[in-house]
Amino acid sequence: MSALFSRWSFAALLTLAATLGLTGCVKFKQVLTVNPNGSGKMELNVAISEQMLAMAGPDQDPFEDFTIEEMIDEEENGFVAFSEPEVGQENGYKTMKVTGYFEDINQVVFENGDNDDAGGDADQAQATTYVFADGTLTVSKPMLAQMTADMDTEEMTDPQMMPMIAPMLQGMEIKEEIHVPGAVQEAGLMTADGNKAELTIDAQMILGGQTELIEQLQGTEEITVTFTPDGSWAAGSEAAWNAELAAAKAQWEALKEQAAAGTP
């Protein structure tokens, strides 16, 4: 477990979800919002079982090691600002919420995994990237596909294995949402709902033997969300977004200055 928690950055929250997400140890929600000009934000909500953290020991709390210095590295991967991480507790889980802002979704890359331990080819093979153009948003190497790649659904639904597996899965919930600037027409394995495409994997799905979605996700190289772009911002939304982005950039600069000065 120490290797898992040895390096933390914004992208490492996704690595955690991929590593522990299909257990009851972790609840994970990723919300991606893309504006008409390709700018937007990604909100990550992660909850880790306090019981699991206690078992790992006080020196292995990943939220304690989630530093501004580590987040600065993600500026090389298309992000221009981050919110200050919000840490709390809820229903036996330690929680964290953080938001990353970008000006061009096409520049955003998640090099999932520990870049210090893996070679360049391995990093590239796991990199999640985005292509936004002409009423489509294509996600290559989607996180949920990576999470499910090594799952043995036959073993997980084996009646003899179920008594051992069920306690490990209880409470598990993984959600991914993508909001695009237009009505979603097609979203592959995701469900279309207005301007949103979403996908959820939870304990009830697996324990109920509903593994078809997981099996379809395995080996999925990309998911494309096709939408009808209206070509314009909703009334007042562009100004509101510009204000939010400017405020986020200002706060991020202040956080970096605090980190450089060694102040909390």
Secondary structure, DSSP 4 states (H G I P E B T S, - for coil): -TTTTS---HHHHHHHHHHHTTSTTEEEEEEEEE-TTS-EEEEEEEEEEHHHHHHH-GGG-TTTT--HHHHHGGGGGTEEEEPPPEEEEETTEEEEEEEEEES-GGG-EEE-S-TTTS-HHHHHHHEEEEEEETTEEEEES-HHHHHHTT--HHHHT-TTTHHHHHHHHTT-EEEEEEE-SEEEEE-TTSEEETTEEEEEEEHHHHHTT--HHHHHHTT--EEEEEEEE-SSPPTTHHHHHHHHHHHHHHHHHHHHHHHHHT--
